Amino acid sequence: MRIVVALGGNALLRRGERPDATIQLEHVRAAADALAALAKDHELLICHGNGPQVGLLALESEADRSLTRAYPLDALVAQTQGMIGYWLGQSLRNARVAAPVISVVTQVLVSADDPAFAAPTKFVGAGYDHATATELARTHGWSIAADGSSTRRVVPSPEPHGVVEIDTILTLLRAGTLVICGGGGGAPVVSENGQLRGVEAVVDKDLTASWLAVAASADRLLVLTDVAAVQRDYGTPEATPLAHTTLSELAGMRFPAGSMGPKIEACRRFVEATGGVAGVGGLADAAAIVAEIAGTTIRR
Amino acid sequence: MRIVVALGGNALLRRGERPDATIQLEHVRAAADALAALAKDHELLICHGNGPQVGLLALESEADRSLTRAYPLDALVAQTQGMIGYWLGQSLRNARVAAPVISVVTQVLVSADDPAFAAPTKFVGAGYDHATATELARTHGWSIAADGSSTRRVVPSPEPHGVVEIDTILTLLRAGTLVICGGGGGAPVVSENGQLRGVEAVVDKDLTASWLAVAASADRLLVLTDVAAVQRDYGTPEATPLAHTTLSELAGMRFPAGSMGPKIEACRRFVEATGGVAGVGGLADAAAIVAEIAGTTIRR
């Protein structure tokens, strides 16, 4: 099978962990081991997140007094693609993946008039207590929102309408290459008069992965995160994990924006467009989710 | 012809300029216009520098108090590959290059016992007056060296012995793709017991470009920089530009380490290994250097 994997940025750095390179590289190695097991039997395209990483680089750039202004988010997303793509590519090779592995820098097309630019929802950077986050928001001009028990910066997350490099990505897949692309959802660009221009946003990597899965005629979309399964009645005492579900069953449920919401929406789009099967669950369970003995499986 | 272009990091940010994203993107656009003219008639592989950029990111990471220690140079080189690869890929598309354009994250193999680790020569970051540079060296544990009239940080620059992703790069070239790779010389890695591991260094991108030009059986290696030609008796009142020269003529001359030295050595290796022609000169003259009416042409 051809499987598109959406790998959570939180899989590379857990809540509350110090964003050191060594800590992230350790998580990347664990992720690579789980993905290498999948790569034995399947063609993989991997799309990783970058929420914690792009938030860190944005803070560093804002603190850099040698700059007139901080680097825009499109350039910072591209930086995270380089770094995480490097770590992931290296770790997959070290995990003895047989296919050639390549990380490609990816641009994702968005609309300049996407309503998301006026209503930021995508979490980036670390979690803070409310008072610290409010102070940071004032200093840096951030929007902030609650993420569980902490407060984080939120940035606009417009819809992905296409991937600029899709033809080359398909060429690589046809050549039997394991492709890492669409990292951090892709560097967001608008196209005006045939000219691409970066914009200040971070596209949801699950939605970009879904677009890529449709474009690549994938058999499966696998959304790997830090929870074991989708929960019915999430956040209530009645919460129960869903093993197998359908689009019509999901249509009646609500999920938090900025976390499980986009994951379910990514699966919905893929399943609806292709009739393929989507899976959501924990990174270590990747092979078990494909075998439908772990996580949540979503069908039409 | 198949041409491998080594594009100086200084072409993206000139000495003394503020390292703003907008300033660099403007230079990248000019570079893309010059390269797009070449791409009309030739297959291109582009290898860009990252000296100013990786130095900036290293300073930002060192100043980041949320980290136990600054990110290692291999990860920072990969970040610059993402950002510059993104800018360059976008600008080449905007300049109407007909071929598909892709930037790939690249690892370069070096030896753990390369003597360069004990004798740093590669300039990174901004230029400072001597007193400021000495103070920064003390604070950050840098090595420093004079670069013209300013003083800059220097880091180890081991020999490139291979490019991990070479097979996929060749696949892409065969498919007619314009490939941006080996950025910043590649993220430096050593291979131990079949496991790749990043090291604290920045490989010279001209030497990596030379390795790539040999591996890709290129017809030309074009080293583009901020000087119009190689100079005989550089730095003396007798300095004169060389239009056409040979390996034996060059063998009797000396060039500064960390700037023209590696460029000449990159050309020498390519010309010696392949019998091809190497050119050195200004970015705006790219097409004229290929036509041998500008810059310096080097033959066996």
Interface residues (C-beta under 8 A of the other chain):
Chain A: R18 P19 D20 A21 L56 L57 L59 E60 S61 A63 D64 S66 L67 T68 R69 Y71 P72 D74 A75 L76 A78 Q79 T80 Q81 G82 M83 G85 Y86 W87 G89 Q90 R93 N94 P100 V101 I102 S103 V104 V105 Q107 A126 V164 E165 D167 T168 T171 L172 A175 T177 I180 A187 V189 G194 Q195 L196 G198
Chain B: R18 P19 D20 A21 L56 L57 L59 E60 S61 A63 D64 S66 L67 T68 R69 Y71 P72 D74 A75 L76 A78 Q79 T80 Q81 G82 M83 G85 Y86 W87 G89 Q90 R93 N94 P100 V101 I102 S103 V104 V105 Q107 A126 V164 E165 D167 T168 T171 L172 A175 T177 I180 A187 V189 G194 Q195 L196 G198
